[in-house]
Structure formats: C-alpha cells, structure tokens
Amino acid sequence: MVQAYILIQTEVGKATVVAETIAKIPGVIHAEDVTGPYDVIVRAQSDTVDDLGRMVVAKVQQVDGITRTLTCPVVHL
C-alpha cells in the first residue's frame, strides 16, 4: 500500500468545493481545506505508485478549480 499527501492550489474561492469533490474519489482518505501556500491537502492511498499517479492525473487533477498539485509520497525511514 502506498500513501501520499497531495498539496493542492485552487482558484480563489474554490477550496471548499474542490475538497468536497476530491473527498468522494476512491482511494482518498481525507481532503481538507487549509490556509497557507496550499488551499487543500489530501491524504490518499493506492496499491502501487503507478496507481497513485493514475489517480492524481486522471481523477484529482481533473477536478474543476485546481490550478496546481504537488504529490508527496509517504516514506517509512
């Protein structure tokens, strides 16, 4: 199982709608709007890194109102 944080910047005023929409995507554990340089932070999981990448590109980045994403895989050192 691969988990990651996805940091999202949105258009002004779209953070809540983006977080609510992303929360419904299979594999998303949490999606919360936050303050700071990012507007939404998502915790997601998938079986493989490739599946995670497909989720981000095919589902998350397609949500209306997103301007940029940064995916940060969780590592256990």
KOLRO-174073 format. One line per field, with one value per residue: residue number from 1; residue in three letters; chain; x, y, z of N, C-alpha, C, O, CB in turn. Coordinates in steps of 0.05 Angstrom, whole numbers. Glycine has a CB too. Example, Ala and Ser with C-alpha at 12.3 -4.5 7.8 and 13.67 -1.06 7.14 Angstrom:
// KOLRO-174073
k: c(1,2)
r: c(Ala,Ser)
c: c(A,A)
n_c1: c(264,257)
n_c2: c(-114,-45)
n_c3: c(156,142)
ca_c1: c(246,273)
ca_c2: c(-90,-21)
ca_c3: c(156,143)
c_c1: c(264,258)
c_c2: c(-66,1)
c_c3: c(156,157)
o_c1: c(285,268)
o_c2: c(-66,23)
o_c3: c(169,161)
cb_c1: c(226,282)
cb_c2: c(-89,-12)
cb_c3: c(181,114)
// end
This chain:
// KOLRO-174073
k: c(1,2,3,4,5,6,7,8,9,10,11,12,13,14,15,16,17,18,19,20,21,22,23,24,25,26,27,28,29,30,31,32,33,34,35,36,37,38,39,40,41,42,43,44,45,46,47,48,49,50,51,52,53,54,55,56,57,58,59,60,61,62,63,64,65,66,67,68,69,70,71,72,73,74,75,76,77)
r: c(Met,Val,Gln,Ala,Tyr,Ile,Leu,Ile,Gln,Thr,Glu,Val,Gly,Lys,Ala,Thr,Val,Val,Ala,Glu,Thr,Ile,Ala,Lys,Ile,Pro,Gly,Val,Ile,His,Ala,Glu,Asp,Val,Thr,Gly,Pro,Tyr,Asp,Val,Ile,Val,Arg,Ala,Gln,Ser,Asp,Thr,Val,Asp,Asp,Leu,Gly,Arg,Met,Val,Val,Ala,Lys,Val,Gln,Gln,Val,Asp,Gly,Ile,Thr,Arg,Thr,Leu,Thr,Cys,Pro,Val,Val,His,Leu)
c: c(A,A,A,A,A,A,A,A,A,A,A,A,A,A,A,A,A,A,A,A,A,A,A,A,A,A,A,A,A,A,A,A,A,A,A,A,A,A,A,A,A,A,A,A,A,A,A,A,A,A,A,A,A,A,A,A,A,A,A,A,A,A,A,A,A,A,A,A,A,A,A,A,A,A,A,A,A)
n_c1: c(17,12,17,2,10,-26,-16,-53,-66,-116,-165,-185,-231,-249,-234,-264,-304,-271,-244,-289,-306,-261,-258,-294,-270,-249,-201,-183,-168,-172,-193,-180,-194,-146,-105,-53,4,-19,-84,-117,-107,-95,-100,-83,-88,-63,-53,-4,53,46,-10,-25,-4,-36,-86,-79,-69,-111,-158,-157,-130,-166,-208,-250,-227,-177,-110,-57,-18,18,49,65,95,88,140,174,224)
n_c2: c(-24,43,108,179,250,300,362,419,474,522,557,623,622,571,528,498,472,442,408,380,353,322,289,249,215,149,119,164,186,230,297,362,432,483,536,579,568,528,506,462,400,333,266,206,138,80,18,14,55,70,66,105,151,149,159,212,241,226,232,268,315,330,355,410,476,469,491,475,419,381,323,283,228,183,160,109,113)
n_c3: c(0,-18,7,4,10,-21,-44,-57,-99,-111,-151,-132,-79,-88,-56,-17,-47,-81,-44,-23,-69,-83,-39,-49,-85,-99,-58,-33,30,66,55,61,68,76,105,80,36,5,-14,-6,26,14,35,9,-16,-49,-86,-113,-134,-186,-193,-157,-183,-230,-206,-188,-235,-271,-241,-194,-213,-252,-228,-226,-217,-195,-195,-188,-168,-119,-106,-51,-33,22,63,99,140)
ca_c1: c(0,26,2,15,-4,-28,-20,-68,-73,-141,-173,-195,-258,-257,-221,-283,-316,-251,-241,-312,-306,-239,-263,-311,-255,-239,-172,-178,-173,-181,-189,-187,-184,-128,-94,-24,10,-36,-112,-128,-88,-108,-86,-93,-74,-68,-38,23,59,34,-38,-26,0,-60,-107,-74,-71,-137,-181,-153,-124,-188,-228,-252,-218,-149,-90,-31,-17,45,44,87,91,97,161,180,254)
ca_c2: c(0,69,132,204,275,315,390,430,502,525,584,637,616,544,507,481,455,423,389,363,336,302,270,227,198,125,120,188,182,256,320,385,458,494,562,578,568,509,510,436,378,308,241,185,113,62,-6,18,82,75,70,132,170,150,172,241,253,221,239,292,339,337,370,438,496,464,504,462,398,371,297,276,201,178,140,100,111)
ca_c3: c(0,-20,15,-3,13,-46,-37,-80,-101,-125,-158,-108,-71,-97,-39,-4,-68,-90,-23,-22,-93,-82,-17,-60,-103,-86,-51,-17,58,77,38,78,60,96,98,74,7,-9,-6,1,30,12,42,-9,-16,-72,-84,-124,-141,-213,-188,-145,-205,-246,-191,-187,-262,-284,-225,-177,-229,-269,-213,-234,-197,-187,-212,-186,-148,-111,-93,-33,-23,50,65,126,142)
c_c1: c(18,7,17,-3,-4,-35,-31,-71,-97,-145,-185,-225,-267,-248,-242,-296,-296,-247,-265,-314,-285,-244,-280,-295,-245,-209,-165,-186,-185,-176,-199,-177,-168,-120,-64,-20,-7,-64,-126,-105,-104,-90,-99,-77,-81,-49,-9,27,47,4,-42,-24,-24,-83,-104,-79,-99,-161,-178,-149,-146,-210,-227,-244,-190,-130,-63,-33,13,39,69,82,102,118,165,209,262)
c_c2: c(25,91,157,227,289,344,404,460,504,554,597,629,588,522,488,462,434,401,369,343,314,282,246,208,173,126,144,182,207,277,344,411,470,522,559,577,548,513,485,417,352,286,220,160,97,38,-2,48,89,81,98,154,172,164,203,253,250,230,266,317,347,352,399,456,491,477,490,441,391,345,289,248,198,156,133,94,96)
c_c3: c(0,-11,8,6,-14,-38,-61,-77,-118,-134,-133,-104,-78,-77,-27,-24,-77,-69,-21,-46,-91,-60,-27,-78,-88,-82,-34,11,71,55,54,66,83,88,93,44,-9,2,3,5,30,21,25,-7,-41,-69,-93,-129,-168,-210,-175,-166,-223,-232,-192,-214,-273,-268,-210,-194,-248,-255,-220,-211,-188,-206,-211,-164,-143,-95,-77,-21,6,49,95,128,167)
o_c1: c(37,-16,41,-27,17,-56,-21,-78,-100,-131,-195,-241,-290,-255,-238,-299,-304,-246,-261,-321,-291,-236,-279,-306,-235,-194,-143,-209,-205,-157,-223,-155,-176,-127,-52,-37,-9,-68,-145,-86,-124,-66,-123,-54,-103,-32,9,9,37,-7,-62,-39,-32,-98,-123,-93,-110,-182,-194,-163,-146,-229,-206,-252,-179,-134,-47,-47,30,27,91,67,122,114,160,219,286)
o_c2: c(27,92,157,224,290,349,402,470,491,572,583,630,581,498,464,438,411,378,345,320,291,258,225,188,175,134,145,174,205,275,347,412,467,532,540,585,550,522,486,416,350,286,215,160,100,37,-14,64,112,99,112,173,194,179,218,274,269,236,284,337,369,361,411,452,508,476,491,444,394,346,289,245,210,135,149,74,92)
o_c3: c(16,-19,6,10,-27,-27,-83,-56,-139,-126,-115,-122,-73,-82,-28,-18,-82,-76,-18,-42,-97,-63,-14,-86,-66,-100,-23,17,85,40,60,55,107,66,102,29,-33,25,19,-11,45,16,27,2,-52,-51,-81,-130,-172,-223,-182,-166,-231,-245,-197,-216,-284,-279,-213,-191,-258,-267,-220,-188,-174,-230,-230,-144,-160,-74,-87,-2,13,36,113,118,171)
cb_c1: c(-19,36,-4,19,9,-50,8,-95,-49,-165,-194,-193,-276,-246,-206,-305,-326,-224,-237,-338,-302,-213,-278,-334,-230,-246,-156,-193,-147,-167,-204,-176,-208,-102,-100,-11,39,-27,-127,-148,-71,-117,-86,-94,-79,-63,-50,27,90,38,-50,-5,24,-68,-108,-45,-51,-140,-187,-129,-98,-199,-224,-281,-236,-144,-87,-9,-33,62,37,89,105,73,188,163,266)
cb_c2: c(0,74,131,206,293,303,404,416,520,516,584,668,635,538,520,498,472,438,403,380,353,317,284,239,214,100,119,213,173,263,318,381,477,476,583,554,562,480,522,426,382,303,235,195,96,76,-28,1,86,52,49,135,163,121,162,246,240,192,217,288,334,311,366,445,495,433,533,482,373,392,275,298,180,169,151,74,138)
cb_c3: c(25,-49,46,-34,36,-66,-28,-82,-112,-108,-182,-112,-84,-124,-17,10,-91,-95,5,-21,-118,-76,6,-75,-114,-103,-75,-29,73,104,10,106,52,98,121,88,3,-5,-29,-21,56,-18,74,-38,9,-99,-101,-149,-143,-231,-170,-123,-221,-254,-162,-178,-281,-289,-205,-158,-245,-281,-182,-242,-174,-186,-204,-180,-156,-95,-114,-10,-41,68,53,133,141)
// end
